[in-house]
């Protein structure tokens, strides 16, 4: 059995005429071609862009100037103010776009000779404002790391850490789309109701246990009509691509409100996503087997099982979290890495999450966002949130310069990063997802 097809766009020998796309360690080489939305100034209208090296290609402009020749509806979608139009296109048309982009940005292409057109269509990413990639209709957050679920479960329920449904059914909750923001948007400390362990009654005030959650966000492509499930074999065509996602969480609010209906105000005050959507096609060289279930775990039910999913349903994405406090920033101390984990460790694959979501006939639409759940692994260095790293505040983390943290303080900036690496393929990156905590 072979994995998702590789083609000329993945050829490691291909180089771009944009010099910095070819630097070792670059997030956005010619093999990546992630899509996003930008504007040149606050007066400019939002435009779709493609990241190449440190630059961004104006996609609508590239179509208009004849640089990209695309069929009608696909060309129209390139002029959108969000990626929703492209996300509505079938997988074959999205493939056409990737092929055309790869040819246009290739060393020696017609575009590489045309300085005037380059000046018009290529801008520095540092000089544009990156916006939310899509109009998000619905946002759902899952809980797909068995390591995260077991760690959190053992803090809240020491005698019963992993609930009996976990290995059978992908757990999720409906999040809130209106408060999903792009990387760089400040994060206001939320206020809410909580009850201290020794207090007789709850009180209302700023959260004192503010946390981040390192996650991967999957953007939905296409649409299944209400009442029509999505078979597992078709689930990956329904995923446009991925971004980094930070599911900011107020743990004190959460532990008081979460029973019996799950997360509510502890999670929906803000959710950050990185601006670039790395397509599933770009990730093809980095596919991996689904997580190997330990002996004794149940096999997934039939609707969540397929040989292809088991063989290639995973993604080898290395994920990192760094933190820079206000004092570190003032003293010029770079962000300190708190954890590093691998998306291969997730108990459920993205395809299983999508198929499960639609298994009752729930309609998923272009631009819907699915959060993976906190990406944690089996070791301490792989814990994807402070709740786990500080073990609910019992084990403070030491930072460079002598500060310690159990939860986030005002002025802290959290930086998520992600990249894919393997022999025989060009490294690609997801970029960064940043958020600086402000007083509420
Ligand atoms: Mn989450």
Boltz pocket constraint, residues with backbone or C-beta under 6 A from the ligand:
constraints:
  - pocket:
      binder: B
      contacts: [[A, 141], [A, 142], [A, 213], [A, 215], [A, 247], [A, 371], [A, 373], [A, 374]]
      max_distance: 6.0
